[in-house]
């Protein structure tokens, strides 16, 4: 082996001397044979001729020797690469067209794959992450999936599920009074700020394999009810608010109005195992002492569960054990919870799969779309290569005549294709790096705005996990594989064609003209139909998403987003109702006094947000339905001017007034859906009960009916909702501010902040946005999918148009003589145009038909993303077919017009 390597290096480094020796050796051999034949009586010229003939020719003999020389493969590859680069330099138009076309396809595919790898393939950043499982429960029949188990079930599951070596839990924003999880105010560090806090069990970090970089983890007893008030900080909060000072350990912070002692700081690389949550502060779980779930249970809050699967256990075994656990748990429930658990299903799934969530399907659709664009680009370049192969037929024939075998000719063509693909891959990597940089910039934890529209747009489907989207070693390997694949896709057909060239036929044709054979014409036609079909598929998908997006925007939202400013404030959940009422009474006049404000309101929820607080209802005094069958409605507490500020019409009755307070009769305003569902539309003046607990409810009189407002986004349905006076039903936790203005809303941001600080210096204000911005964010993912697929479709259509033009321009150039003769014999120019157009129309219609059929089969992929339109929408299919047909015909008419201007005299002169 070593001797072969040394020999190869010697042959490569001393090539000139070795070639000189080879030439001398071959000449000496031919001269020796010539002398033998002269001695045998042949004339010198004849002897020389026979010697060369028997040896196969001097150059052929040299090549045969070279083929067996060590290092010859590397040398010939170098020659092929240098020749390929010279060909690119001599044909810049073709080269740059191919490189840019392929580069766009490779760049888009690489960028989307980097997101697919980061979100769906890349292992989670925890030791042994493949053994981490998410344990959740849901009610599939009602469409409720992926919730945490109630705390009592979590406590019972920890010792019962033997398939897991350990099970940890976390509680975030349970909504329970006195809970310090969720959004909280952090004060005492200068300006008050909002932070996210999560309650975790003492074994949460050990289960994930994470150790604090400063201080310690929670002790085993600290996560129980009544445990000490200790906290662990995220590395991000530690650096931003405390300057990375190690002395923070043992110090106190004020979170939610309560003092907590800092005992640890997490590593900088730690990511919380939830797609939508990245906490700043971690506090003990405050777990109950009892696992009983009965009518006397004071606290029922969900716990997110993460378990580490034992090495000798499988997911199927864990699921079987969990099913048995769920069945046995129901036996100990109170009758109220037995009904609640009916239809419940507990699930074990890999944590990685759980975190990918709803991003999985859109990402795979995008990857398929960019793959189609790349395939169209490859087809285009393959057609260009086939056309060049015809022009280079004579060159390849001469190479074959000089001793190059079929494999050698194929390799030369493939190396040229690989050179093009490599340059395109470098361009594509640059595009992918730019796109992934924008994604990372938009998704940095803690950055509420990136300052870039594109970055904010790309952040939508990836959330905080966008920080992991980058061009790494695996993405580079994918790009390298993609480069080889594109080389095969667009280079193999020309390479095979080059290896089949016959010298005699080629030289005879070169004396007349160069034209492609029937097989090559058929191949180009098939490729052309394929790219037309792929373009039609993408155009159809884009049409479906565009129509769906238009339907979303046309949905009656029930409010007017124009000229309105919103913001959020977080009140401590342990705050007394009187203190909250005092704060609201001080803040509202200050808001109303801001310049340009028509109406100011405070509410427990805004339009487009998720249903703030579903409330159970009762009607009449007779027997009531069971717990699970009790009617429910969204419940929003609002100040008097809320409906005016929101731009929501009061259809019947009156809005709230300052007289609707704690000392007056409880009243409510309901929406149309509530009135229609529970009172057949005649709700004004009627009464219902808002259930507060077992055998406890507040009777309320309906004083108004308002139009339906959408909660949960523009795609959500407007279900029953009730609005309650904030003075009568104060809410804990998060509150929203809503201003309707006569001036530019964003200009009031500083005045709004000052008004809040004047009312409470320790109250942070966050998420100051116009309602138009909130509405735009609510459809961000639908808009992104629409724009990306529409962009890919337009690119595919342009590439297909360029391909059609190229094929028919070449077809016309090969038949110029025929066109000239037709015109000379009296054919009209219109007939010549029709000849080319009919040929093009056949291929276009065939390709479009294939595309429509494929789109019909594949449209089910988009069904879950469509609103108000079916996956087989005839308008979208027809528009895609018509648009592609028109573009393709226009592309073919350019060479058709050139054919109609053919001059026979110039054709004959050129021959």
N, C-alpha and C positions, 0 to 999 in steps of 0.2 A: 504493500500500500504506500509506504513512504517513498519507495523508489519511483512509483508511478507519479506521485505528487511532485517529486524533484524533477522527473522527466518533463512533466507538464509545464512546470515553472520555467525550466530551461528552454523549452520550445517557444514559450510565450515571450520570454525576455530576450532571446537571441534569434528572433524570427528572421532577420535579414540574412544572417550568416547561414542559418539552416536552409532557407530558401535558395540561397546561392549554391550550397552544396547539393541540394536536391536537383537543381537545374543542371549542374555539371554531371551528376550521376545519371540522370535520365538521358542527357545528350550523349554521354559516354556509352550508355547501353544501346541507344539507337544507332550510334556510329559503329559500334561493334557488330550489330546485326547487319548493317549496310555493308560493311567490309566482307562479312561472310558470304553475302549474296553476290558481291562483285567477284569474289574468288570463285564462286560457283558458275560464273560466266555471264551474269546479268549486267546490262549497261548501268552506269552509276545512277542515272536518274530513276530508272526502273527499280533498282535495288533500294534506293532511298524511299521511294513511294511504298514498296512492299514492306519495308521495315516499319514505317510509320503506321501502315494499315494493320500489320500484325500486332503491334503494340497498343493499338487503339487510339493513337495520337499522343503527342507529347504532353499536351495540357491535360488530357484525360488520364494519362498515366500518372502525372504529378498529383492530380486530385485524388486518384486511388491511393497513392502513398499517404497523402495528407489525412485521408479519412481514417487511417489506422494509426495516426500519430497521437500520442498522449497530449491532452489539452486542446485538441482540435475543436471539440464542441464549444468551449469557451471562446476560442478565437473566431469561429464562424458566427457565433451569436453576436460577438462584438461587431463583426463586419455587417451583419444584418441590421443591428441597431444603428450603426453609423449611416448605412444606406437608407434606412427608414427616416432618419433625421434629415438627410439630404433631400429625400422625396418631399418631406413636409416643407422644407425651405423653398423648393422649386414649385410647390403648389400651395401657396399660402391661403388662398380663398377656401379651397377644400379643407385644408388642415384646421384653420381656425373655426370654420363652420362645424366640423366634426368635434373639435375640442370643446367649444362652447355648448353645443347641443348635449353632448354626453356629460359635460361638467355640471350643467344645470340639473340633469337627471340624477347623477351620482350625489351631488350636494344635497338635494332635497331628500333623497332616500337615506343618506347618512345622517342627516339632522333628525329625521323622524325615528330612525333606528336608535339613535343615541337616547331619545326619550323612551322608546320601548325598552331598551336595555336597562335604563336607570329605574324605571317604574315596574317593569314586569319580569326582568331576568336577573338583574344584579342582586346578589345576596344582601340581605339587610345588614347594617353595620353593628351587629351584635355577635359575640362568639357563639358558634353552633346555632346560627339563626334558622337553619332548616328544621330544627326540632321545636321551634317556638310556634305555638298554636293560639288562635283566637277562639274563645268559647263565648257563644252568644245565644240569644233566644229570640224567637219571633213568631208571628202568627201568619204563615204563608197565605192562608185563605183570605185574610183581610189586607194583604199586601204590606204587612208590617215586618221588616226584616232587620237583623243585625243589631239588636239592642242588648245591653248588659243585663245580667241576671240581678234580681233584687238582692239586697245585702244579706238577708237571711239565707237565701239559697246559696249565695257565694260562700258564706261561712260554713254551711253544711257540705258544700262540694269540696272544699280544701282537703279534709281528711278522707273523703269518700272515693274520690276518683284516683284509683291506684295506677292508671296508665300514665300519670304525670308524676315526675319527680318533685315538682313544686308548682303551685298555682298562686299568682299574684293578681292584685286588682287595683283599679284606679276609679275615682269618682270625680266627674267634671260637670259643673253647672247643673246640679241635681234640682235646683229650684226650691230646696227645703229651707225654711226659715232658719237663720243662724248658721247656715253652711258657709264656709269661707272658700269654697271652690268656685271656679268660673271667673268672670271678669271682676276684679277687685281694685280698690283704690290703694295705692302705695303712697304714704305721706311721710313727712319727716326727713326727706332727702332733697329739699329745695322745692321746686314746683311739684305739685301732686301729679302723679301719672297713673294711667290705667295699666294693670298687669293681668296676666292670666295665671290663675292658681289652680292646682290640681291636688286632690287628696290621694295618697298612695299608701299601699300596705308596706310594712317594714321589709318584706322580701321582694318588693317590686324591682329595685335596682339589681339585687343579686340574681334574680331570675333572668334578667336581660344580660347579665355578665358585666355590669357597669359599676365602677368604684369612683366615689368623689375624688377630685384632685386636691381639694382642700377639706379638712375636717373629716367627718364621718357620715355613715349612713344612719337611718333611724334604727333604734333598738327594737327588739321584738315586742316589748310591752308598750312602746310609744304610739302604736297605731290603734289602740283600744279606746273605747269610750271614756272620756274624762282624762285622757293622756296629756302629757305636757305640751305646751305651745312651742314647738320647735319647727324649724324650716330649713330647707335646702334650696339654694339659689341656682338658677341656670348660669352658665358661664357668661352668656351675653349680658344678662342683667348685672352680674357682678362687675363686669368691666365698664358698662355704660353708666351705671349709677353710683358705683363704689370704687371706681378707678382701679379695679383689680387688687385692692388692698387686702392682704391676708388677715389683717386685724379684724375683719368683719366677723370672723368666727368667734362666737360667744357674745356678739353684740345683738341688739334688738332692732327690729324693724316694725313699722306700723302698717299692718295689712288689714284692710276692712275695718279700721278703727280699733284693732286689737294688737297687742304687742306679741311678737314672736321672736324667739332666740335662734339666730342662724347657727347651724351646726355643720354645714357642709356646702361645697360648691361643686357642681357637676363638670365633667370634661367639656372642652369646646366642641368636640365632634359629636357629642351626644344628640340624637334626634329622638323625640318622643314618638312611641309607636302608634301614632294616629295620624291619618291623612290631613285632618283639619285643625289639629290642636298642636301648639308648641308652647308649653307653659313657661312662665318666668320664675314661678315660685312653687315649690313642692312642700306640702304639709302632710302630717299623718292622717290616715284614713278615718279615724274616729269611729271604729267599727263597734257595732252593738255587741252585747254580751250574749244574747240569745239568738238561736236559729229558728225560733217559733214564728210562724206567719199566721196570725189569727186576727180576729176582729179587734183585739186590743192593741195591735201593733201600732206604735206611735210613728215610726219612720219606715217608709217604703221607698227606697231610692235605688236606681240601677248602678251596678258596679261593672265596669269593663274588666274582662278577665283574660289574662294571658298565662298560659301554662307551658312548661317545658316538658315535652314528651320524653318518656323513658327510652333508652336506646333499644330495649327489647320489645317496645310496643309500637303498633302501627296506628295510623289515623283511623282505620276501620275499627280496630279494637277500642280505641278511645271513644268513637262515636257510639258503638254498641253499649259501652259502659255508661256513657252520658244519657242515652235513652232510658236505660234502666233506672238511673238516678232520678231523672225527671218523673218517671212513672211512680217511683216510691215516695218522692217528696209530696206529690199531690195527696197521698193518703193522710198526711199529717196537717193539711191545710184546713182552715176554717171554711165553711160552706161558701162564704163570700169569695175567697180566693180559689176555691175549686172551680167555680164558674169562670173566674178570671183566667185560669190556666187551661181552660178548654180550647183545644186546637193549637196549643203552644208546641213549638218544636225547638229543641236545643241543638246547636250545631257546633262541630269542631272543624276548623279549616286552618290551613297554614297562615301564619301572620302575614307573610308576604302577599298572599292572594287577597286577604282581607284589606290590606292597605291599598292595593291597586284599585279596588272598588269599581266605580263607574268609569274610570279612565281606560279600562282595558279595551272595551269595544271601540270607542272613537280612535284610539291609537292604532289598532289593527286595521281599521278602515282607512286611516290616513296612510299607513304603510302600504296597503294594497294600492291606493291611488298613486302614490309616488312611484311604486313599482311599475304601474301601467305607463306612467310618463317616461320612466327610464326605458321601458321596453319599446315605446314609440321612438325614442331617440335612437336606440340601437337599430331599429328597423330602418330609420332614415339613413343612418350612416352606412348600414349594410347595402342599401340601394345605391348610395354614392360609390361605395367600394366596388359593387358589381359593374357600375358604369365605367369606373376607372380600369377595372380588370379587362374589359373589352379593348380599351385604348392601349393597354399594356400587353396585349396578347403576343405581339411580335417580339417584345422584349423577353417574355417568359419562354417563348419558343426557342429563341437564341440561347438562353441560359440552359434549357434542356439539351439543345444540340451540343453545347460545350461540356456536358457531363453532369449537370445537376439533375439528381433524381427527383421523383415525385414528392418524396418526403421533404427533400431540401427546398423545393419550390413552395410547398405548403408552409414550411417553417418560416420562410422569408416573408410570406404574406401575413402569417399570424404574428410575427415579431413586429411588423409594421403596424398591425392593428393594436398590439400590446403597447407600442410606443404612444400611439394616439390615446389609448385608454388610460395610460399612466399619467399623461399630461392632464387629461380630463379629470382624473382622480385627484390630482394636486389642486386643481381649481375647485373641485367639489368639496375637498377638505376645508379649503378656505371659506367657502360658503357655509358649510356645516358649523365650523368653529364660530363664525359670526352669529349664526342663529342661536346656537346653544349658549353663547355669551349673553345674548339678550334674554333668553329664558332664565338663566341663573340670576341675572341682574334684577329681573322682575320678581323673582321668588325668594330673595334673601329674607330670612326670618327677621321680623321686626321692622322691615321697610314697608311702610303703608303705601308709599308711592315710589315708583322707580324713576319718575321723570321722563320716561320714554313711552310713547303710545304703543309702539310695537311690543316693548317688554311687558307692559301692563296687559296687552292683548294675549300674549303667549303665556302669561302667568295663569290665566283662567283655568285651563284644564289640568295643570300640573300642581298648583298650589305650592306648599312649602317644599314638596319633594323635587321641585325644579332645581334646587341647589345641587342635586346629584346628577343633573343632565349635563354631560360634558363629553368631549372627544377624548376617550382614554384608549388603553391598549386593545380592549375588545372591539371598540368601535373602529380602530385602525385596522384590526384584523378583518372586520366585516367589510371595510372599504377595499382592502386588498382582494378579498374574495369577490367583491362586486366588480372590481377591475378585471379580474380573470374571467368572470361570467360575461361581462359586456364584450370582452375580447372575443370570446367564443360566439356570442350571439351575433355580432356584426362582422366578425372576421372569418368565421368558418366557411361560409358559403363561397366568398371570393377565393379563399385558400384552396378549397377543393376544386373550384373551377380552374384556378391557375395550374394545378397539378395535372389536369386532363388535356392540356393544350397539345395539339399535334403540330410538329414543325412544318411538314409539307403543306397541310391545309392552311396553317397560319400565313405562310409565305405567299401562297396563292391568293389568299384573301387580301393580304396587304398590298398586292399589286393592284387590287381594285378598290376595295373599301373595307372598313372594319365595321362589322355588325354583330350583334349578339345572336346566339342561337335560340331555338324555340324553348329549350329547357330553362335558359336563363331568363327569357322574357316571362315565362310562366311563374318562375320563382319571384321575380320582381312584382308581378301582379298579385300574387298571394301575400307578399309582405305589405303591399300597398293596402289591400283590403283589411289586413290585420290591424294596421295603424288607424285606419278610418273607423273600424269597429271599436277599438279601444277608446278612441276620442269620443265616439257616440256614448259609450258607457259612462265616461267621466262627465260629459255634458248633461246626461240624464240625471246623474246623481246631484250635480250642481243645481239643476233646475228644480229637483225635488226639495233640496234644502233651501233654496231661495224662496220658493212658494211657501214652505213651512215657516220661514223666518218672517215673511210678510204677514202671514196669518197671525203669528205671535204678536207682532206690532199692532195689528188691527184689533186684537182682543180689547174689549172695553175694560179698561183697568179700574174704572170707578172713581178716579181722582185725576186732578190736573197737575202734571209734573212741572209745568212752566212757572217761572218766577217764584220758586220756593226753595228754601234753604233748610237743611236738616242737620242735626248733630245728636250725639249720644252722651249721656252722663250715667255714671254708675254710683248708686247709693248703697251704703252698707246694708246688708240684709238683716242685720240685727237692730237696725235703726227703729226707734219708736215712731208710730204713725203720726204723732203730733209734731215731731221734728221734721218729718217729710212734708207735712202739710205747711208748716211754717216756711220751709225752703221754697216750696212751689209758690206760696203767696208773695214771697219777696222777689222771686225771679220773674214771674209773669209780667208785672208792671214794667220792669226794666226792659224786658224783651219788646213789649208793646211800644215803649218809648223810643226804640231805635229808629233812625231816619228811614223812611220809605217802607216801614212795616205796616201792612194792612191788617194782618191777624197773626197772633202768636198763640201757640198751643204746646202743651206737654202731654205725652201719652205713654202708655206702656208698650206700644208697638206702632209700627208704620206700615203703610201699604207695601206689598211685595215681600216683607219679611215672613218667616214662618209663623204659623198661627201662634200668637204670643202665649195664650193660656187657655187650653180647652177647659170648659166648665160644664159639669153635669147639671142637668135641668130636671125639673118636675113640673107637671101640669095637672091642675085640679087637686082635690083633697082625697080622692079615692085611692085604691091600691095602685102602687107604682111598679114599674118594670124592675126586673132584677138588675144588679149592678152593671153587668156587661151590656144589657139592653137599654140602659138609661140613655136618653137623648143627650147630645153634646153640642156645644157651639163655641166658637172662638170668642174669647172675652178680652176686651180692650178697655182699659180705664183711660179716660180722656178729660182734658180741661174744657171749659165752655166753648171756646172758639175753634175747636179742633176741626169741625167739618168745613168751616169757612177757610181755614188755613190749608186744608187738604184739597179743597176744590171739589168736595163730595156733596152732591145735591141731597137736601132733605126733601123727600117726596111727599110725605104726609106728617102732620103734627109739627113739633117744634124741636129746635136744638136745645142743648143744655144751657142753663143760666147759672149765675152766681148763687141763686136761691136753692139750687140742688146740692145741698151739703149734708153733713152728718146729722143735722138736727131736723131734717125734713124727710118726707116719705121717699123710700127707695124707688128710683125710677130707672128706666133703661130705654135705649134706642136700638132698634134691630134693623137688619138689612132685609132686602127683598126676599132673599133665599130663606131666611128664618121665618118671615111672615107667611111665605107660600107653603113651606114644609110643615109648620106646626099650627097655622091658623087659616090655611087656605087663602091667604092674602089679606084677610080681615083681622089685622093684629092691633091696630091702634086702639088704646084704651083697655086692652086685655092684660091679664096678669100671668106670671109664671114664677116658679121658684128656682133660685140659684142655690144649689146644694153646697153646703160648707163642710159637711161631715155626716157621720151616721145620725139619722133622725134630726138633722139640723139644716135648715135652709132659710134663705131670705126671700120673702115675697116681693116682687118688683112689678111696677106698673109701666107699661109701654107707652111712652109719650111721643115717639116719633119713629118714622121708617125712612131709611136712607138707601141710596142705590148700592148695589153690590160692589165691593172692593176686593180685588184679588190679593190673597196672601199666599206666600210660598212661591212667588214669581209670576210672571205673565202667563206661563203655561199652566199654572194651577187653576183649579175650578173655584168659583166663588161659593163656598159653603155657608151654612148658617153662622151668623156672627152677631154678638151683642156688644153694645157700647155702654159703659157705666161711668157715672161722674167720678172723677179722680178724688174729689172731696169725700164721697161716700164709700168708695172702694179703693183706698190707696194701695199702691203696689210696691213691693220691695225689689231692690236690685236695679236693673237697667231701665232707664227712662229715655224717651226720645223727645227732642225739641223740633218743632216744625214752624217755620215762618213763611208767610206769603207776603211778597214785596212788590213794590212798584218800580224798583231799581234793580240793577244787576245783583242777583242774590249773593254771589261770592264776595262782593265788596263789603258785606256786613260781617265777615268772619271775625275780624278783630273786635268789633263792637259786641258781637255775641260772646266772645271769650271774656271780655271785660264785665259784661253783665253777669255771667256765671260766677266770676271771681268775687264781684261785689256782694253777691248773695251768699257765697260760701267760699272763703279763701282756700279751703282744703279740697275743693271739688274739681277734679280734672275734667276737661272737655275733650272729646275725641270724635273721629269720623265726621268732621265737618264737610258736608258735601251738598250739592244741589240735588233735588229730586230727579232731575234729568240724568245726572251722573249715576244715581242709584238704579234708575231704570236701565241705563246702558249696561251697568255691571250685572244686572239680573239676567241679561240675555247674552253675556259675554261668551259663554261656551258655544251656544248656538251660532253666534255671529262668527266666531273663530272657525268653526267647522265649515260654515258656509263659505267664508272668504278663502280658506285654504283649498277646499275642494273646487271652488269656482276658479281659483288661480291655476290649479293643476289642470282643470278642464280647458281653460283658455290656452295655456301653454301647449297642451296636447293638440288642440285644434290648430294652433299656429304651426306646430311641428308637422302635423298631418298635411296641412296646406303646402308647406315647403316641400314635403316629400312628394306630394302629387305634382307640384310644379317641376321638381327635379326629374321625376320619372318621365313625364310627358315632354319636357324639354329635350331629354335625351332621345326619346322615341321619335320626335320630330327631326332632330339632327341626323338620326340614322336613315330617315326616309326623305331627306331633302330632295334627292334626285327624283324619286317617285312623285313628290309634290310638284316639282318643276315641270315634269313631263305632263302630269294631269292638267296643270294650268295652260301649258303650251297646246294641249289638245282640245282646249275649249272649256274645261271645267271652271266654274265660277269660284271666286274666293270664298263665298258663303258656303259652297259645297265642301271645300277643303276644311273650313272651320268646323262644319258639321261632322265631317269624317273623324276629326280628332275628338270633338266633343262627345259623339256617340260612344266612341271607344272608352273615353273617360267615364261617361255616365254609367256604363255597364259595371265598371269596377266600383264606382262610388255607391251605386244602389246595392250591389252585392255586399260591400263592406258595411254600409249603413244597416242593412237587414241583419247581418251578423251581430252588429253592435246593439240593435234594439232587442234582439233575442237574448243576448247575454245580459243586458241591463234588466230585462224582465225577470230573469232568474236571480240576479244578484241584488235587486232592489230591497229584498227582505232584510238585508243587513242594515238598511237605514230606517226601517220601520219604527224602531224605538225612539228615533230622533225627530220624527215627523209630527207636526201639529196641524190638524185640519186638512190633511192631504194624505191619500193612500200611497203605498209604495208603487202602485201601477197607474199613477195619475196620467191620463192620456195627454193632457196639455204639456207636461214636462217631456214626455216621450216624443210627442210631435215636434215640439220646439227644438229638441236636441237633433232630431233627424233632419228637420228643415235647415237649421243653422249649419250643420256639418255639410249637407248637400250643397248649399249655396256657396260656402267657402271653398269646397272642393271644386265645384264647377268654375268658380272665378279663377282658382289657381290653374286649372287646366286650360282656360280660355287664353291665357297669356301665350303659351307655346302654340296654341291653335292659331292665334292671330299672326304669330311669327311665321307659321307654315303657309298662311294665306298670302304672305308677302314674298314668298320664294320666287327668285328670278332664275329661269332655266340657264341663261347665258353664264351667269356667275357660278352656277353649280357646275356646268361643263368646264369652265375655266379652272375651277378648283380641283377638278379631276385630272 
